[in-house]
Every structure is written in structure tokens, then in C-alpha cells.
Amino acid sequence: MELIVATTESGIIGRNNSLPWYIPGDMKRFKSITEHGIVIMGRKTFESLPNGKLKNRINIVVTRNEEKVMNDVIFTNMDKIFDILEKYDKKVFIIGGSEIYSLFFDYCNVIHITKVYDIEEMCDDVRLKFDIFKACENYDIISSEIINENSVKYQYLTYNK
């Protein structure tokens, strides 16, 4: 499994059920990394997708409700997730939100982080439930230069166990 997240150093990942920044380059990177794989997300992340399910990917939504398939999206609970994944021979990507990142972090061998700089912090932000940078400090790291797009500074970090 691989985890992919855009976050600030303090762990902000969302605001008002959407991303607190607009970075087209990061969206293209997300698509190129996850396309043709399996994406696992929580209900709120799924509901925040502007166009519904992500195309060219198997979408799995982890929920506490009963398992069902609706509009080619698999809704399941944690008890059945690994049984479902065994049916596929595809890369698996954990795409959020905060609780889902916490549940799956230890299963991930690769962590793709877009580290976003200089974002104003607000009290209603959604944050990671753990310090992802500290959790990855013993991993091998590949990092890009700092990029500036749409007045947002960010950097790609890929951590490998």
C-alpha cells in the first residue's frame, strides 16, 4: 500500500470539506500516481470529490455501514477491506481523510507527501491525527525543490520504508 497526502507541516489536510489550496500541479501528480490503481478513502473524502468517483481507479469507501456497491464504488467496513483487496492485483493508495490515514499508515511502504508551506491556519481545519513527518523520519526520502504555483509554495516528498 501507498499513502498519498497534501499537508502543511502542522498537519492541515482540509478546510470546509475541501482542500485549503489550489495546486494544479499536485492534482496532476495525484492522478498520475493513483490512476489505474485502487483508492481507499473515508466517506467525507468521497463526498468532497467534486465529480464523484475518481475515474480509471477502483474506488473503495471505508464506512461503518453495511457493505454495498453503488455506481461502481465499493462501500465497506474495516472488517472486510482486506478480503476485497485480495480480489485485485493493483496498487492500493490511501487518499484520506484523517482517520483513514491513521488506520492504514502502518500498512504503507511508500508515503507520498505534498508539503504545503505558508498556509494560514484556521480553527476549523481538518488535521492529521498524527505527525506524519515524525512518523516517516527513519524512512528513505526523495524530495523535490520547493515549487511556487498559484502563490502557494510546496514540495514533493516521497518516503520509502
ZAFI-906479 format. One record per residue: x, y, z of N, C-alpha, C, O in turn; residue number from 1. Coordinates in Angstrom, 1 decimal, decimal comma. Layout:
// residues N
      n_x      n_y      n_z     ca_x     ca_y     ca_z      c_x      c_y      c_z      o_x      o_y      o_z   resi
        X        Y        Z        X        Y        Z        X        Y        Z        X        Y        Z    NUM
...
This chain:
// residues 161
      n_x      n_y      n_z     ca_x     ca_y     ca_z      c_x      c_y      c_z      o_x      o_y      o_z   resi
      0,8     -1,2      0,0      0,0      0,0      0,0      0,9      1,2      0,0      2,0      1,2      0,5      1
      0,3      2,3     -0,6      1,0      3,6     -0,6      0,0      4,6      0,0     -1,2      4,5     -0,3      2
      0,5      5,6      0,7     -0,3      6,7      1,2      0,0      8,0      0,4      1,2      8,2      0,1      3
     -1,0      8,7      0,1     -0,7     10,0     -0,7     -1,6     11,1      0,0     -2,8     11,0      0,2      4
     -0,9     12,2      0,4     -1,5     13,3      1,1     -0,8     14,6      0,8      0,4     14,7      0,5      5
     -1,6     15,7      0,8     -1,1     17,0      0,7     -1,3     17,6      2,1     -2,5     17,6      2,6      6
     -0,3     18,2      2,8     -0,5     18,6      4,1      0,5     19,7      4,4      1,6     19,9      3,8      7
      0,2     20,5      5,4      1,1     21,5      5,9      2,0     20,8      7,0      1,7     19,7      7,4      8
      3,0     21,5      7,4      3,9     20,9      8,5      3,1     20,7      9,8      3,5     19,8     10,5      9
      2,1     21,5     10,0      1,3     21,3     11,2      0,2     20,2     11,0     -0,6     20,0     11,9     10
      0,1     19,6      9,8     -0,9     18,6      9,6     -2,2     18,9      9,0     -3,1     18,1      9,0     11
     -2,4     20,2      8,5     -3,7     20,6      7,9     -3,8     19,8      6,6     -2,9     19,8      5,8     12
     -5,0     19,2      6,4     -5,2     18,5      5,1     -6,5     18,9      4,5     -6,8     18,6      3,3     13
     -7,4     19,7      5,2     -8,6     20,1      4,6     -9,2     21,3      5,4     -8,9     21,6      6,5     14
    -10,2     21,9      4,7    -10,9     23,0      5,3    -12,3     23,1      4,6    -12,4     23,1      3,4     15
    -13,4     23,1      5,4    -14,7     23,1      4,9    -15,0     22,0      3,9    -15,6     22,3      2,8     16
    -14,6     20,8      4,2    -14,8     19,6      3,3    -14,1     19,8      1,9    -14,7     19,3      0,9     17
    -13,0     20,5      1,8    -12,3     20,7      0,6    -10,8     20,9      0,9    -10,5     21,0      2,1     18
    -10,0     21,1     -0,1     -8,6     21,4      0,1     -8,5     22,9      0,3     -9,2     23,7     -0,3     19
     -7,6     23,3      1,3     -7,5     24,7      1,6     -6,5     25,4      0,6     -6,2     26,6      0,8     20
     -6,1     24,8     -0,5     -5,3     25,4     -1,5     -5,7     24,8     -2,9     -6,3     23,8     -3,0     21
     -5,2     25,5     -3,9     -5,5     25,1     -5,3     -4,1     24,9     -6,0     -3,5     25,9     -6,3     22
     -3,7     23,7     -6,2     -2,4     23,4     -6,8     -2,6     22,5     -8,0     -2,5     21,2     -7,8     23
     -2,8     23,0     -9,2     -3,0     22,1    -10,3     -1,9     21,1    -10,6     -2,2     19,9    -10,9     24
     -0,6     21,5    -10,3      0,5     20,5    -10,5      0,4     19,3     -9,5      0,7     18,2     -9,9     25
     -0,1     19,6     -8,3     -0,3     18,5     -7,4     -1,4     17,6     -7,8     -1,4     16,4     -7,6     26
     -2,5     18,2     -8,3     -3,6     17,4     -8,8     -3,2     16,4     -9,9     -3,6     15,3    -10,0     27
     -2,3     17,0    -10,8     -1,8     16,1    -11,9     -0,9     15,0    -11,4     -1,0     13,9    -11,9     28
     -0,1     15,3    -10,4      0,7     14,3     -9,8     -0,1     13,2     -9,1      0,2     12,0     -9,3     29
     -1,1     13,6     -8,4     -2,0     12,7     -7,7     -2,6     11,8     -8,7     -2,7     10,5     -8,5     30
     -3,1     12,3     -9,8     -3,7     11,5    -10,9     -2,7     10,5    -11,5     -3,1      9,3    -11,6     31
     -1,5     11,0    -11,8     -0,6     10,1    -12,4     -0,1      9,0    -11,5      0,2      7,9    -11,9     32
     -0,1      9,3    -10,2      0,4      8,2     -9,2     -0,7      7,2     -9,0     -0,5      6,0     -9,0     33
     -2,0      7,7     -8,9     -3,1      6,8     -8,4     -3,9      6,1     -9,6     -4,5      5,1     -9,4     34
     -3,7      6,7    -10,8     -4,5      6,2    -11,9     -4,3      4,7    -12,2     -3,1      4,3    -12,1     35
     -5,3      4,0    -12,4     -5,3      2,5    -12,7     -5,1      1,7    -11,5     -4,8      0,5    -11,6     36
     -5,1      2,3    -10,3     -5,0      1,6     -9,0     -6,3      1,6     -8,3     -7,3      1,8     -8,8     37
     -6,1      1,2     -7,0     -7,3      1,2     -6,1     -7,1      2,4     -5,1     -6,0      2,6     -4,6     38
     -8,1      3,2     -4,9     -8,0      4,3     -4,0     -9,0      4,0     -2,8    -10,1      3,7     -3,0     39
     -8,4      4,1     -1,6     -9,2      3,9     -0,4     -9,4      5,2      0,3     -8,4      5,9      0,5     40
    -10,6      5,5      0,7    -10,9      6,8      1,3    -12,1      6,6      2,3    -12,8      5,6      2,3     41
    -12,2      7,6      3,1    -13,4      7,7      4,0    -14,6      8,3      3,4    -14,5      8,9      2,3     42
    -15,7      8,3      4,0    -17,0      8,8      3,5    -16,8     10,3      3,2    -17,3     10,8      2,1     43
    -16,3     11,1      4,1    -16,2     12,6      3,9    -15,3     12,9      2,7    -15,6     13,8      2,0     44
    -14,2     12,2      2,6    -13,3     12,4      1,4    -14,1     12,1      0,1    -14,0     12,9     -0,8     45
    -14,8     11,0      0,1    -15,6     10,6     -1,1    -16,6     11,7     -1,4    -16,8     12,1     -2,5     46
    -17,3     12,2     -0,4    -18,3     13,3     -0,6    -17,7     14,6     -1,0    -18,4     15,4     -1,6     47
    -16,4     14,8     -0,7    -15,8     16,0     -1,1    -15,3     16,0     -2,6    -14,9     17,1     -3,1     48
    -15,3     14,9     -3,2    -14,8     14,8     -4,6    -15,8     15,6     -5,5    -17,0     15,3     -5,5     49
    -15,3     16,6     -6,2    -16,2     17,4     -7,0    -17,0     16,7     -8,1    -18,1     17,1     -8,5     50
    -16,4     15,7     -8,7    -17,0     15,0     -9,8    -17,4     13,5     -9,5    -17,6     12,7    -10,3     51
    -17,6     13,3     -8,2    -18,0     11,9     -7,8    -16,7     11,0     -7,8    -15,6     11,5     -7,5     52
    -16,9      9,7     -8,1    -15,8      8,8     -8,0    -14,7      9,2     -8,9    -14,8      9,9     -9,9     53
    -13,5      8,8     -8,5    -12,3      9,1     -9,3    -12,2      8,1    -10,5    -12,2      6,9    -10,3     54
    -12,1      8,6    -11,7    -12,1      7,8    -12,9    -10,8      7,0    -13,0     -9,8      7,4    -12,5     55
    -10,9      5,9    -13,7     -9,8      5,0    -14,0     -9,1      4,5    -12,7     -7,9      4,2    -12,7     56
     -9,9      4,3    -11,7     -9,5      3,8    -10,4    -10,6      3,0     -9,8    -11,8      3,3    -10,0     57
    -10,3      2,0     -9,0    -11,3      1,3     -8,2    -11,4      2,1     -6,9    -10,5      2,3     -6,2     58
    -12,6      2,6     -6,7    -12,9      3,5     -5,5    -13,5      2,6     -4,4    -14,5      2,0     -4,6     59
    -12,8      2,7     -3,3    -13,3      2,0     -2,1    -13,5      3,0     -1,0    -12,6      3,7     -0,6     60
    -14,7      3,0     -0,4    -15,0      3,9      0,7    -15,2      3,1      1,9    -16,1      2,2      2,0     61
    -14,4      3,4      2,9    -14,5      2,8      4,2    -15,6      3,5      5,0    -15,5      4,7      5,3     62
    -16,5      2,7      5,5    -17,7      3,2      6,2    -18,0      2,2      7,3    -17,6      1,1      7,3     63
    -18,8      2,7      8,3    -19,3      1,8      9,4    -20,5      1,1      9,0    -21,0      0,2      9,7     64
    -21,1      1,5      7,8    -22,4      0,9      7,4    -22,1     -0,5      6,7    -21,0     -0,9      6,5     65
    -23,2     -1,1      6,3    -23,2     -2,4      5,6    -22,5     -2,2      4,2    -22,6     -1,2      3,6     66
    -21,9     -3,3      3,8    -21,2     -3,3      2,5    -22,2     -3,3      1,4    -23,2     -3,9      1,4     67
    -21,8     -2,5      0,4    -22,6     -2,3     -0,8    -21,8     -1,8     -2,0    -20,7     -1,2     -1,7     68
    -22,3     -2,0     -3,2    -21,6     -1,4     -4,4    -22,7     -0,5     -5,0    -23,8     -0,9     -5,3     69
    -22,3      0,8     -5,2    -23,2      1,7     -5,8    -22,5      2,6     -6,8    -21,5      3,2     -6,4     70
    -23,0      2,6     -8,0    -22,3      3,4     -9,1    -20,8      3,1     -9,2    -20,0      4,0     -9,3     71
    -20,5      1,8     -9,2    -19,1      1,3     -9,3    -18,2      1,7     -8,2    -17,0      1,7     -8,3     72
    -18,8      2,1     -7,0    -18,0      2,5     -5,8    -18,3      1,4     -4,8    -19,5      1,1     -4,5     73
    -17,2      0,8     -4,2    -17,4     -0,2     -3,2    -17,4      0,5     -1,8    -16,5      1,2     -1,4     74
    -18,5      0,3     -1,1    -18,6      0,8      0,3    -18,4     -0,4      1,2    -19,2     -1,4      1,1     75
    -17,5     -0,3      2,1    -17,2     -1,5      3,0    -16,7     -1,0      4,4    -16,4      0,2      4,5     76
    -16,6     -1,9      5,3    -16,1     -1,6      6,6    -14,7     -2,2      6,7    -14,2     -2,9      5,9     77
    -14,0     -1,8      7,8    -12,6     -2,3      8,0    -12,5     -3,8      8,1    -11,5     -4,4      7,8     78
    -13,6     -4,4      8,6    -13,5     -5,9      8,8    -13,4     -6,6      7,4    -12,9     -7,7      7,4     79
    -13,9     -6,0      6,4    -13,9     -6,7      5,1    -12,9     -6,1      4,0    -12,8     -6,7      2,9     80
    -12,3     -5,0      4,4    -11,4     -4,3      3,4    -10,3     -5,2      2,8    -10,1     -5,2      1,6     81
     -9,7     -6,0      3,6     -8,5     -6,8      3,1     -9,0     -8,0      2,3     -8,3     -8,4      1,4     82
    -10,2     -8,5      2,6    -10,8     -9,5      1,7    -11,1     -9,0      0,3    -10,9     -9,7     -0,7     83
    -11,6     -7,8      0,3    -11,9     -7,1     -1,0    -10,6     -6,9     -1,8    -10,5     -7,2     -3,0     84
     -9,6     -6,4     -1,1     -8,3     -6,1     -1,8     -7,6     -7,3     -2,4     -7,0     -7,2     -3,4     85
     -7,8     -8,5     -1,7     -7,3     -9,7     -2,3     -7,8    -10,1     -3,6     -7,1    -10,9     -4,4     86
     -8,9     -9,6     -4,0     -9,5     -9,9     -5,3     -8,9     -9,1     -6,5     -9,1     -9,5     -7,6     87
     -8,0     -8,2     -6,2     -7,4     -7,3     -7,2     -5,9     -7,4     -7,2     -5,3     -7,7     -6,1     88
     -5,3     -7,3     -8,4     -3,9     -7,2     -8,5     -3,5     -5,8     -9,0     -3,0     -5,6    -10,1     89
     -3,7     -4,9     -8,1     -3,4     -3,5     -8,4     -2,8     -2,8     -7,2     -2,9     -3,2     -6,1     90
     -2,1     -1,7     -7,5     -1,5     -0,9     -6,4     -2,7     -0,3     -5,6     -3,7      0,1     -6,2     91
     -2,5     -0,2     -4,3     -3,5      0,4     -3,4     -3,0      1,7     -2,8     -1,9      1,8     -2,3     92
     -3,8      2,8     -2,9     -3,4      4,1     -2,4     -4,4      4,6     -1,4     -5,7      4,5     -1,6     93
     -3,9      5,0     -0,3     -4,8      5,6      0,8     -4,8      7,1      0,6     -3,8      7,7      0,6     94
     -6,0      7,6      0,4     -6,1      9,0     -0,1     -6,9      9,9      0,9     -7,1     11,1      0,7     95
     -7,2      9,4      2,1     -7,8     10,3      3,1     -9,2      9,9      3,6     -9,8      8,9      3,0     96
     -9,7     10,5      4,5     -9,2     11,6      5,3     -8,4     11,2      6,5     -7,7     10,1      6,5     97
     -8,4     12,1      7,5     -7,5     12,0      8,7     -7,6     10,6      9,3     -6,6     10,0      9,6     98
     -8,8     10,1      9,6     -9,0      8,8     10,3     -8,5      7,7      9,4     -7,9      6,7     10,0     99
     -8,7      7,7      8,1     -8,3      6,7      7,2     -6,8      6,6      7,2     -6,2      5,6      7,1    100
     -6,1      7,8      7,1     -4,7      7,8      7,1     -4,1      7,2      8,4     -3,2      6,4      8,3    101
     -4,8      7,4      9,5     -4,3      6,8     10,8     -4,5      5,3     10,8     -3,6      4,6     11,2    102
     -5,6      4,8     10,2     -5,9      3,4     10,2     -5,0      2,6      9,3     -4,6      1,5      9,6    103
     -4,5      3,2      8,2     -3,7      2,5      7,2     -2,3      2,8      7,2     -1,5      2,1      6,5    104
     -1,8      3,8      8,0     -0,4      4,2      7,9      0,6      3,1      8,0      1,5      3,0      7,2    105
      0,4      2,2      9,0      1,3      1,2      9,3      1,4      0,1      8,2      2,3     -0,7      8,1    106
      0,4      0,1      7,3      0,4     -0,9      6,2      1,1     -0,4      4,9      1,3     -1,1      4,0    107
      1,5      0,9      5,0      2,0      1,6      3,8      3,5      1,5      3,8      4,2      1,9      4,7    108
      4,1      1,1      2,6      5,5      1,1      2,4      6,1      2,4      1,7      7,2      2,7      1,8    109
      5,2      3,1      1,1      5,5      4,3      0,4      4,6      5,4      0,9      3,4      5,2      0,9    110
      5,1      6,6      1,2      4,3      7,7      1,6      4,6      8,9      0,7      5,8      9,4      0,7    111
      3,7      9,3     -0,1      3,8     10,5     -1,0      3,2     11,7     -0,3      2,0     11,7      0,0    112
      4,0     12,7      0,0      3,6     13,9      0,7      3,8     15,1     -0,2      4,9     15,3     -0,7    113
      2,8     15,9     -0,4      3,0     17,2     -0,9      3,0     18,1      0,3      1,9     18,3      0,9    114
      4,1     18,7      0,7      4,3     19,5      1,8      4,0     21,0      1,4      4,7     21,6      0,6    115
      2,9     21,5      2,0      2,5     22,9      1,6      2,9     23,9      2,6      2,8     23,6      3,8    116
      3,5     24,9      2,1      4,1     25,9      3,0      3,2     27,2      3,1      2,5     27,5      2,2    117
      3,4     27,9      4,2      2,8     29,3      4,3      1,3     29,3      4,2      0,8     30,3      3,6    118
      0,6     28,3      4,6     -0,9     28,4      4,6     -1,4     28,9      5,9     -1,0     28,4      7,0    119
     -2,2     29,9      5,9     -2,8     30,5      7,1     -3,6     29,4      7,8     -4,4     28,7      7,2    120
     -3,4     29,3      9,1     -4,1     28,3      9,9     -5,4     28,9     10,5     -5,5     30,0     10,9    121
     -6,5     28,1     10,4     -7,8     28,5     11,0     -8,3     27,4     11,9     -7,9     26,2     11,8    122
     -9,1     27,7     12,8     -9,6     26,8     13,8    -10,4     25,6     13,3    -10,5     24,6     14,0    123
    -11,1     25,8     12,1    -11,9     24,7     11,6    -11,2     23,8     10,6    -11,9     23,0     10,0    124
     -9,9     23,8     10,6     -9,1     23,0      9,7     -9,2     21,5     10,1     -9,4     21,2     11,3    125
     -9,2     20,7      9,1     -9,1     19,2      9,3     -7,6     18,9      9,4     -6,8     19,3      8,5    126
     -7,2     18,2     10,4     -5,7     17,9     10,5     -5,5     16,4     10,6     -6,4     15,6     11,0    127
     -4,3     16,0     10,3     -3,9     14,6     10,5     -3,9     14,3     12,0     -3,7     15,2     12,8    128
     -4,2     13,1     12,4     -4,3     12,8     13,8     -2,9     12,4     14,4     -2,8     12,0     15,6    129
     -1,9     12,4     13,5     -0,5     12,1     14,0      0,4     13,0     13,2      0,1     13,5     12,1    130
      1,7     13,1     13,7      2,7     13,9     13,0      3,3     13,0     11,9      4,2     12,2     12,2    131
      2,9     13,1     10,7      3,3     12,3      9,6      4,8     12,4      9,3      5,5     11,5      8,9    132
      5,3     13,6      9,5      6,8     13,9      9,2      7,6     13,1     10,3      8,7     12,6      9,9    133
      7,2     13,1     11,5      7,9     12,4     12,6      7,8     10,9     12,3      8,8     10,2     12,5    134
      6,6     10,5     11,9      6,4      9,0     11,7      7,3      8,5     10,5      7,6      7,3     10,5    135
      7,7      9,4      9,6      8,5      9,0      8,4     10,0      9,3      8,6     10,7      9,1      7,7    136
     10,4      9,8      9,8     11,8     10,3      9,9     12,8      9,2      9,7     14,0      9,6      9,4    137
     12,5      7,9      9,8     13,5      6,9      9,6     13,4      6,2      8,2     14,1      5,3      8,0    138
     12,6      6,8      7,4     12,4      6,3      6,0     13,4      6,9      5,1     14,0      8,0      5,4    139
     13,7      6,3      4,0     14,5      6,9      2,9     13,6      7,9      2,3     12,4      7,7      2,1    140
     14,2      9,1      1,9     13,4     10,2      1,3     14,0     10,7      0,0     15,2     10,8     -0,2    141
     13,0     11,0     -0,9     13,3     11,6     -2,1     12,5     12,9     -2,1     11,3     12,9     -1,9    142
     13,2     14,1     -2,3     12,4     15,3     -2,3     12,7     16,2     -3,5     13,8     16,1     -4,1    143
     11,7     16,9     -3,9     11,8     17,9     -5,0     12,3     19,2     -4,4     12,4     19,4     -3,2    144
     12,6     20,1     -5,3     12,8     21,5     -5,0     11,5     22,1     -4,5     10,4     21,5     -4,8    145
     11,5     23,2     -3,8     10,3     23,9     -3,5      9,7     24,6     -4,7     10,4     25,3     -5,4    146
      8,4     24,4     -5,0      7,7     24,9     -6,2      6,8     26,0     -5,7      6,2     25,9     -4,6    147
      6,6     27,0     -6,6      5,7     28,0     -6,3      4,6     28,1     -7,4      5,0     28,4     -8,6    148
      3,4     27,8     -7,1      2,3     27,7     -8,1      1,1     28,4     -7,5      0,7     28,1     -6,4    149
      0,4     29,3     -8,2     -0,8     30,0     -7,7     -0,5     30,6     -6,3     -1,4     30,6     -5,5    150
      0,7     31,2     -6,2      1,1     31,8     -4,9      1,2     30,8     -3,7      1,1     31,3     -2,6    151
      1,2     29,6     -4,0      1,4     28,5     -3,0      2,7     27,8     -3,2      3,0     27,4     -4,2    152
      3,5     27,8     -2,1      4,8     27,1     -2,1      4,6     25,7     -1,6      3,9     25,5     -0,6    153
      5,1     24,7     -2,3      5,0     23,3     -1,9      6,2     22,5     -2,4      7,0     23,0     -3,2    154
      6,3     21,3     -1,9      7,4     20,4     -2,2      6,9     19,0     -2,2      6,1     18,6     -1,3    155
      7,4     18,2     -3,1      7,1     16,7     -3,1      8,1     16,0     -2,3      9,3     16,1     -2,4    156
      7,6     15,1     -1,4      8,4     14,3     -0,6      7,9     12,9     -0,7      6,7     12,6     -0,6    157
      8,8     11,9     -1,1      8,4     10,5     -1,2      9,3      9,8     -0,2     10,5      9,8     -0,3    158
      8,6      9,1      0,8      9,3      8,3      1,8      9,1      6,8      1,5      8,0      6,4      1,2    159
     10,2      6,1      1,6     10,2      4,6      1,4     10,6      3,9      2,6     11,7      4,3      3,2    160
      9,9      2,9      3,1     10,3      2,1      4,2     11,6      1,3      3,9     12,1      0,6      4,7    161
